[in-house]
Amino acid sequence: MTADDSNLSHKERQLGEIRSDIESTREKLAQTLDAIEDKLNVPKQAQAALDRGRAALDRTLMRTRSPSTPPQAVSRSLRPASWSGGSFGAERRPFWRPSAAGGQ
């Protein structure tokens, strides 16, 4: 093996390492671009948040419901009193509806 052969094999190894580095960099760049796309895709983010909320509600309902309790009864028990006309909120009007006394 001559010095030229040794020099050539060294260059081939360097080229192989460079190609490997390029491929690794391409893969990392693709992952980064995918992550950026996911962050900027508002409908996808909204759907993911909705899915997480539904899963959390399902877990809550499963913990609070006994086998004999219908799901509607559990969901009513989880609502704030203002939603069900409880002790507060029943006498309050939404701000966009005028009162029966002429908009006061």
CORMO-V279024 format. One record per residue. N is the residue number from 1. RES is the residue in three letters. PHI is phi in radians with two decimals (* if undefined). D_CENTER is the distance of its C-alpha to the mean C-alpha in Angstrom with 2 decimals. Layout:
n->[N;N]
res->[RES;RES]
phi->[PHI;PHI]
d_center->[D_CENTER;D_CENTER]
This chain:
n->[1;2;3;4;5;6;7;8;9;10;11;12;13;14;15;16;17;18;19;20;21;22;23;24;25;26;27;28;29;30;31;32;33;34;35;36;37;38;39;40;41;42;43;44;45;46;47;48;49;50;51;52;53;54;55;56;57;58;59;60;61;62;63;64;65;66;67;68;69;70;71;72;73;74;75;76;77;78;79;80;81;82;83;84;85;86;87;88;89;90;91;92;93;94;95;96;97;98;99;100;101;102;103;104]
res->[MET;THR;ALA;ASP;ASP;SER;ASN;LEU;SER;HIS;LYS;GLU;ARG;GLN;LEU;GLY;GLU;ILE;ARG;SER;ASP;ILE;GLU;SER;THR;ARG;GLU;LYS;LEU;ALA;GLN;THR;LEU;ASP;ALA;ILE;GLU;ASP;LYS;LEU;ASN;VAL;PRO;LYS;GLN;ALA;GLN;ALA;ALA;LEU;ASP;ARG;GLY;ARG;ALA;ALA;LEU;ASP;ARG;THR;LEU;MET;ARG;THR;ARG;SER;PRO;SER;THR;PRO;PRO;GLN;ALA;VAL;SER;ARG;SER;LEU;ARG;PRO;ALA;SER;TRP;SER;GLY;GLY;SER;PHE;GLY;ALA;GLU;ARG;ARG;PRO;PHE;TRP;ARG;PRO;SER;ALA;ALA;GLY;GLY;GLN]
phi->[*;-1.63;-1.15;-1.16;-1.11;-1.13;-1.13;-1.15;-1.15;-1.14;-1.16;-1.10;-1.12;-1.10;-1.09;-1.09;-1.16;-1.11;-1.09;-1.10;-1.10;-1.10;-1.10;-1.09;-1.13;-1.06;-1.11;-1.12;-1.12;-1.09;-1.13;-1.12;-1.13;-1.10;-1.14;-1.12;-1.05;-1.07;-1.18;-1.54;-1.51;-1.07;-1.04;-1.17;-1.13;-1.11;-1.12;-1.12;-1.14;-1.10;-1.09;-1.13;-1.13;-1.10;-1.12;-1.14;-1.13;-1.04;-1.10;-1.12;-1.12;-1.18;-1.31;-1.60;-1.69;-1.55;-1.03;-1.64;-1.65;-1.20;-1.02;-1.10;-1.16;-1.19;-1.12;-1.17;-1.26;-1.53;-1.34;-1.13;-1.03;-1.16;-1.30;-1.78;1.30;-1.30;-1.15;-2.16;1.65;-1.20;-1.54;-1.48;-1.76;-1.09;-1.14;-1.55;-1.81;-1.24;-1.32;-1.23;-1.55;1.71;1.45;-1.55]
d_center->[60.35;61.09;59.38;58.07;56.50;54.91;53.65;52.23;50.39;48.94;47.70;46.24;44.31;43.07;41.99;40.17;38.34;37.49;36.20;34.09;32.69;31.95;30.10;28.04;27.27;26.28;23.81;22.24;22.22;20.55;17.70;17.43;17.55;14.83;12.50;13.80;13.42;9.70;9.48;12.09;11.03;10.23;10.46;8.02;5.34;7.01;7.19;3.80;4.30;7.68;7.54;6.57;9.29;11.56;11.54;12.41;15.02;16.41;16.90;18.57;20.74;21.82;22.91;24.77;26.40;29.64;30.81;33.21;30.88;29.50;25.78;26.96;28.88;25.99;23.72;26.74;27.24;23.73;24.28;25.74;29.46;29.13;27.31;30.09;32.96;33.57;35.74;34.01;32.71;35.11;37.65;35.26;34.98;32.03;33.06;33.23;35.89;39.46;41.45;44.38;46.76;46.36;43.10;43.65]
